[in-house]
Amino acid sequence: MRFSLQPVPILLILLLLTASCRGYDLRLLQGWDRLEMDCCYVQIQEGMDPGRVEAAIRWKWPMIQTLQERFFPSLADFKPLIVVYPDQESYKRSSEHLPSNALAHYDRSRKAIHVSLDAPDPVWRHEMSHLYLDELSSKAPFWFQEGLARFLQNYNTQKNPCSEQAMLPEFRVWVEKNPDSLVLESMELPTSVDFLDPDGTAQKTVLSGVFVYFLWTRGDLTDIMRGLRENPKSDPLFHVTFGERGAMNQLRRDYIEYLEKPVFNVAPSSCKPGGG
């Protein structure tokens, strides 16, 4: 028996390889359209009004651009990929493999966020944080990925960089009612979560978010982001403690003291406008 490839399968394979190399995916072969805007690349379902999509993204982009400029300045020329759905119902139909309460998600394999046009601004900020951080430092551990996203989710971009920012309200409840669950016995922060364990996932997510907020109040987040720009594979905390055991232990003690006397709406220490 002779093995041979027919012309149609060969053409399909070439199309798929080309799509993969250029950041496209199978949606473009399923009736989706691709737009190129000054800010980003956008994929939309067939039948969506491109003008409406572009107008909605232009409306949101100053908020996203502020996050990029303050926390990811080295990505000024980076054009992210956004997969847009017309509404939340359409998004949920296309994301049945995700938890039922998901409002959007970051697809790391495609380096794209999936979000509906009617998703609230905090959802867009959260997912864009994941996308930008992955582009900046793909080795960042879970606690920093999720903690930063949770911080920027609640970040008010209309304030100047040195203004007060608030902790997520649901995290504040944890700190006030169950601070012992967030205490670090060592500096071993969460590296992953098991979504089949919702209670454990919730605790690790809150711990990550509260800890990043704590770092921001000290002014350490600026040093971390600068350090990751210079060395994307580095441990985020190295840029605070420089790997010294004594400094790590002091950071843990300072964090525990913060949990004992927490602040939930504060400006960062030693902040200089333009410093992030």
N, C-alpha and C positions, 0 to 999 in steps of 0.2 A: 504494500500500500504506500502510495506517495503522499507525503504531507505537503500541503500548499496553502498559502494565504490568499483569500479572495480580495479583490480590490476594495470592496466596501469596508470590511473589517480593518484593512490597513489604513484607510482614510480616517476611520473612527479613532484608531489608536493614535495616529498623528495629531488629530484634533485634541484628544485628551492630553497628550504630552505637551502640546503647545499651550493649552489652557493652563496646565499645572505650572509651567515655566513662567507664565505671565501673570500668575496670581488669580486666574479665573477658576471656576469650578463647574461642576455639572449643571448648575442652574442656568448657565448661559446656553446649554444645549437643551434646556427644558422650557424655553420661552422667556427667560429672564433677560433684562436689558442691562447694559453697563453704561454709566455716565462718568465722564471725567470733569471734575470741577477744579477750581483753583486750589481748594483746600484738601481734596480727597478724591478717591475713586468710590463710586456708589453702584451697587447692584440693586435693581428693583424688579418686582414681579411684572410680568406682562399685563398690560392694562392700567398700571399705575400712571398717573399724570407726572411726567418728568418735571414740568414747571413747578408743580406743587411740592414735589420732593426737594428740588433745588432751593425753593423759597424757604422751606422748613429748616433745611440744613444751614442755610445762610443765617437764619435767625438764631440758631443755636451756636454757630461757630465762634462768635466772639467769646463766649463762655469757655469753650473747649480750647481756643487759642490762648486764653489767659492761663489755663492750667499748663499748657505746653510751654509757654514762655517762662513761667515761674518755676516749674519743676522739671521740665525736660528741654531746656534751651538748646541742647545740641541737636534736637530733632526738628529744627525750624524748617528744613527742606524735605522732611519726610511726609509722604502723602498716604495716609491710612486708607484701608479698605473697609467700607461700611455696607453691610447687607441690610437693606431696609424693607420692612413689611408695612402694609398699609395701616394695620391696627393690631391691637393685642390679640384678638381672636385668631387672626391669620398667623401671627408669630407662634402661638401655642399649637396650632395645627401642624406647623412645620418643625416643632421642637418637642415632640411627644416623648423623646428619649431623655428629656431633662426633668428635674423635679417640677411638680405641678405648679409651684409658686414662682417659678422663674419668670422674670419680666424681660430679660435679655441675657445674652451670654457672649463671652469671648471665645472664638474658635482658634485655638493656638496653632492647629495644623495649617490653617489658611491665613493666620495673622489677620483676622477680620472680626469686627464685632457684628452681632446680629441683634437688631433692635427695631421696634416699631416706631412709626412717626409719632404716635400718641403717647409714647413712654415719657414719664416725667423727667425733668432735667437731671435729678440725682442719679437716675438709671444711666443716662448718657455719660455723666461724669465718671461713674464707677467703672463702666466698661472701657471707656477711653483710657482710664488709668491703667487697666490691665494691658491694653494694647501698647501704649507708650512704654510702660515699664518693660514689657517683653522685648520690645525693639531695642531698648537701651541696655538691658541686662537680662538675658534669657535664663540666667542661672539663679536669679533672685529666689530665695526660699519662700515657701507658702506664707509664712507669717508676715513677710514684708509685702508680698504681692497683695494679699487680701487686706492687710492692715492699711496700706497706702490707699487702696481703692476705697475702703470704708471712710478713711479720713477725707479724701477728695470728693466722695459722694456728698458729704455735708459741707463742703468748702464753699464759702460765699465769694465768688470771683469779683463781685462788685466792690468789695472792700480792698484797701491797699494791702500789700504783702505783710505789713507789720501790725495789722489790725487783729482784734480778737476773732477767734473762730471757735465754734461750738462743737462739742462731742456729739455724736449721734444720740438722739434721745433714748433709743432702746439700749444703747451701751451704758448710758448714765444710770438706767434702772438696775442693770447688773452690778455696777460699781457700788451703788447705794444699798442694794438689798443682799448681794451675795459676793462681797469683795474677796472672801477667802478662796473662792473658786478661781480667782485670777492671779493669786499670788504665785510667784516663781520660786521654786525650791532651788533651782539652778538656772543658768542662762540657756537651757535647752528649750527653745521656742518651737512651736508647731511647724513641722516640715511638710505635713500633708493632712488630709482629712478623709474620713470614710463616710460618704453620703448615705450609706445604709445605717449609720449611727447618728441620727439627727441631733441627739442631745450632746454627744461628743463634738460633733461638727459645730454646733452653736457655741459651745464653750470655747473651742479653739479659735473660732472666728472673732468672738468678742475679745478674747485675750489679745489676739493679733491687733485688732482695731484700737483697743485701749492703749496698748503698748506703743503703737506708732503715734497716737495722739500725745502720749506722755513725752516721747522723743521730740515731737514738734514743739511742745511747750518749753523745752529746754534749749531749743535752737539747734538740736542735733540733726534734725531731718535735712537741713541745708547741707551739713557736712557729708551726710550719707549720700545724698543725690549727687553732690560734686564728686565724691569718691567713686561712685558707680560710673560716672561719665568717664573718669580717667582709667578705671579698671573694672570693666563690666562683670568679670568673673569673681570679684572679691565678695567676701562676707559683708553685708551692710553694716554690722556692728563693729567691724574692724576700723571703720572710719570715725568711730567714737572712742573706742578703747585701745586701738592699735594692738590688739591681741594680748594685752597685759592682764594677767589674772586679777591683780589688785583692782584695776580699773573696772573689770567685768563685775567683780563682787560689789564694788561701790555703786555701779549702775543698778544692780539688782536691789541693793538696799534703798537707793533713792526711789526706785519704782514702788517698793513696798510702802515707803513713807508717803508717796503720792496717793496710794490707795487708801491710806489712813486719813489723809486730809486732801481729798481730791478737789480739783477745780474743773469746771465743765465749760467755761467760756473765757478764754484767756488769750493774751497776745504772746507770741514767742519771745523767749529771752534773746538778748543781744542781736535783735533783728536790724538789718540795714535794708532800706528799700532797694529792690532790685536783686536782693540776695536769695530770694526763693523762700 
